[in-house]
Amino acid sequence: MGLRIERIPTLGDNYTYLIVCEDTGEAGVVDAPEEQPVHDRVDAAGAKVVKVLSTHHHPDHSMANPKLAERYSVPVFGHASDGGRLPGLTDGLEEGDTVSVGNQTARILFIPAHTKGDIAYVFDDAKAIFCGDTLFAAGCGRIFEGTPEMMYTALVEKLGTLPDDYRVFCGHEYTESNVAFAAHTEPDNAAVRKMHRRVQEIRKNAAADWHDATPTEMTIPTTIGDERATNPFMRAKDAAALGQIRAEKDSF
């Protein structure tokens, strides 16, 4: 028994996650901007929500926190620095802290750059990482509140040192556009070309309404090994190079 991870399509292209400890039935909700899709999935799963987990404060990842917390009478976790701006925050976390969902435990990585309070939840036993908008499949989030140096640390020195088989559960279905940029950046990268073909095949019949998306239309999760092979930001040689790639992606 382990950690069951259910992908919930929210908003226009967001991923919310219901993570369920299969030993206990206890569950956590990760990055929820909408209530109803979460309620529906919790009811269908027969899970008992015990925590709401946020990777950062942006509304498209956290708007539903207060009502979910009220509905299930549970605490809301996020980075300690996000007090006052992360909706519903009750428990502030720092690098190295742990959070448990049933018998499954995540350690916290502090990965600021997209925002100053970004964190990742790393469930080592489940080989699963929830990283919000810092690391995407073949991409990374815009650097709104940090610096290229901070993003390099987050992607290369922290997330990039995790084992290849750890699964990456990110915050958006951005893979098709990200891998197109990766192909532009590294046209001779065979792994990128292979990923581009695979993603185009997955997405060609995608539901017009993201809320109706099925698992066969989702490109997430990817893996750390995939990202090392295809992600131009994780493959950057240094922070200056990452900053240049990010600037190019912003206008791609």
C-alpha positions in Angstrom: 0.0 0.0 0.0 1.2 3.5 -0.7 0.2 6.9 -1.9 -2.6 7.1 -4.5 -2.4 10.3 -6.5 -5.5 11.5 -8.3 -5.2 14.4 -10.8 -8.1 16.8 -10.8 -8.4 19.3 -13.7 -9.2 22.8 -12.4 -9.6 26.2 -14.0 -8.4 26.3 -17.6 -5.3 24.2 -17.3 -4.4 23.7 -13.6 -3.7 20.5 -11.8 -5.1 20.0 -8.3 -4.1 16.7 -6.7 -5.9 14.5 -4.2 -3.3 12.4 -2.5 -4.6 9.4 -0.5 -2.8 7.2 1.9 -4.0 3.8 0.9 -3.3 2.3 4.3 -5.5 4.8 6.2 -7.8 6.5 3.7 -6.5 9.9 4.9 -6.0 12.4 2.2 -4.5 15.8 1.4 -5.5 18.3 -1.3 -2.7 20.0 -3.1 -3.1 23.4 -4.8 -6.8 23.9 -5.1 -8.3 26.9 -6.8 -11.8 25.4 -7.1 -13.9 23.7 -4.5 -16.4 21.6 -6.5 -14.1 19.4 -8.5 -12.3 18.6 -5.2 -15.5 17.7 -3.4 -16.6 15.5 -6.2 -13.3 13.6 -6.3 -13.1 13.2 -2.5 -16.7 11.8 -2.4 -15.9 9.4 -5.3 -12.7 8.3 -3.6 -14.3 7.8 -0.2 -11.3 9.7 1.2 -11.0 11.6 4.5 -9.3 14.9 3.9 -7.0 15.8 6.8 -4.8 18.6 5.2 -4.8 21.2 2.5 -1.3 21.7 1.0 -0.2 24.7 -1.0 3.0 25.1 -3.0 2.7 28.9 -3.2 0.2 31.7 -2.7 -1.0 32.5 -6.2 -4.8 32.4 -6.4 -4.9 29.8 -9.1 -3.4 27.4 -6.6 -5.0 28.5 -3.4 -8.4 30.3 -3.8 -10.3 27.3 -2.5 -8.2 26.8 0.6 -10.5 28.6 3.1 -13.7 26.9 2.1 -12.0 23.5 1.9 -10.5 24.0 5.3 -14.0 24.9 6.6 -15.7 22.0 4.9 -13.3 19.4 6.1 -12.2 21.1 9.4 -8.5 20.8 8.5 -5.4 23.0 8.6 -3.8 24.7 5.6 -0.1 24.3 5.0 2.3 26.5 3.0 5.6 28.4 3.4 5.9 30.4 6.6 6.8 33.6 4.7 3.4 33.5 3.0 1.5 34.4 6.1 -1.0 37.1 5.2 -1.1 36.3 1.5 -1.7 32.5 1.2 -5.5 32.1 1.7 -6.4 30.1 4.9 -2.8 29.5 5.9 -2.6 28.0 9.4 0.7 26.1 9.5 3.9 27.6 8.1 6.6 25.3 6.8 10.3 25.7 6.3 13.0 23.8 4.5 13.5 20.4 6.1 10.1 20.3 7.9 7.9 17.3 7.3 4.1 16.9 6.7 2.3 13.6 6.9 -0.8 12.3 5.2 -1.8 9.1 6.8 1.4 6.9 6.9 3.0 8.9 4.0 5.4 11.7 4.9 6.7 14.6 2.7 9.8 16.6 3.4 9.8 20.2 2.4 12.1 21.8 -0.1 12.2 25.6 -0.1 12.4 26.6 -3.8 11.7 30.3 -4.2 12.0 32.1 -7.5 8.6 32.0 -9.1 7.5 33.5 -5.8 9.4 34.1 -2.6 7.4 31.4 -0.8 7.5 28.4 -3.2 7.9 25.0 -1.6 7.9 21.4 -2.9 6.4 18.5 -1.1 8.7 15.4 -1.6 7.2 12.1 -0.7 10.3 9.9 -0.8 8.5 6.5 -0.2 6.1 7.3 -3.0 8.7 8.8 -5.2 6.5 11.8 -5.9 7.1 15.5 -5.9 4.5 18.3 -5.9 6.3 21.4 -7.1 3.6 23.8 -8.2 4.8 26.3 -10.8 8.6 26.0 -10.2 9.3 23.0 -12.3 7.0 22.1 -15.2 7.4 19.3 -17.7 10.0 20.6 -20.1 9.8 24.1 -18.5 9.7 26.3 -15.4 7.6 29.0 -14.0 8.1 32.7 -14.7 10.5 34.4 -12.3 8.1 36.8 -10.6 9.7 37.4 -7.2 13.1 35.8 -7.4 16.2 35.8 -9.6 17.7 33.4 -12.1 20.2 32.4 -9.4 17.3 31.3 -7.2 15.6 29.4 -10.0 18.9 27.6 -10.8 19.3 26.6 -7.2 15.7 25.4 -7.1 15.8 23.4 -10.4 19.3 22.2 -10.6 20.7 22.1 -7.1 17.6 20.9 -5.3 15.0 19.3 -7.5 17.6 18.2 -10.0 19.5 16.2 -7.5 16.5 13.9 -6.7 16.5 10.4 -8.2 15.6 9.9 -11.8 12.5 7.8 -11.1 10.8 10.4 -8.9 7.6 11.5 -10.5 7.0 15.3 -11.0 3.5 16.5 -10.3 3.4 20.2 -11.4 0.8 22.9 -11.4 -0.3 23.2 -15.1 -0.8 21.3 -18.3 1.7 23.4 -20.2 3.7 20.5 -21.6 2.9 21.0 -25.3 4.0 24.6 -25.5 7.0 23.9 -23.2 8.4 21.0 -25.3 7.9 23.1 -28.5 10.2 25.7 -26.9 12.6 23.0 -25.8 12.8 21.7 -29.4 13.5 25.3 -30.5 16.2 25.6 -27.9 17.8 22.2 -28.6 16.9 21.1 -32.1 19.4 18.2 -32.0 18.2 16.7 -28.7 16.7 13.3 -29.6 15.0 13.0 -26.2 13.2 16.3 -26.8 12.0 15.3 -30.3 10.7 12.0 -28.9 8.9 13.8 -26.1 7.4 16.3 -28.5 5.9 13.6 -30.7 4.5 11.8 -27.6 3.0 14.9 -26.2 1.4 15.9 -29.5 -0.2 12.5 -29.7 -1.6 12.7 -26.2 -3.0 16.2 -26.6 -4.4 15.9 -30.1 -7.8 14.9 -28.9 -7.9 16.9 -25.7 -11.2 17.9 -24.3 -12.4 21.4 -25.2 -13.2 21.9 -21.5 -10.2 21.1 -19.3 -12.6 20.1 -16.5 -13.6 17.2 -18.8 -10.1 16.0 -19.3 -9.4 12.3 -18.9 -6.1 10.7 -17.7 -5.3 9.8 -21.3 -5.2 13.5 -22.2 -2.8 14.4 -19.4 0.9 14.7 -19.8 1.7 14.8 -16.1 3.4 13.3 -14.3 6.8 13.4 -15.8 10.0 12.2 -14.0 13.2 13.9 -12.8 15.1 11.7 -15.3 12.8 13.0 -18.1 13.5 16.6 -17.0 17.2 16.2 -16.9 17.0 14.9 -20.5 14.6 17.4 -22.0 14.1 20.5 -19.8 16.2 23.4 -21.1 16.1 25.2 -17.7 17.3 22.1 -15.7 19.9 21.6 -18.4 21.2 25.2 -18.2 24.9 25.3 -17.5 24.6 28.1 -14.9 22.2 30.8 -13.6 23.1 33.3 -16.3 22.3 30.8 -19.0 19.0 29.9 -17.3 18.1 33.6 -17.1 18.8 34.0 -20.9 16.6 31.0 -21.7 13.8 32.3 -19.4 13.9 35.7 -21.1 13.6 34.0 -24.5 10.8 31.7 -23.3 8.8 34.8 -22.0 8.5 36.1 -25.6 8.4 32.7 -27.5 
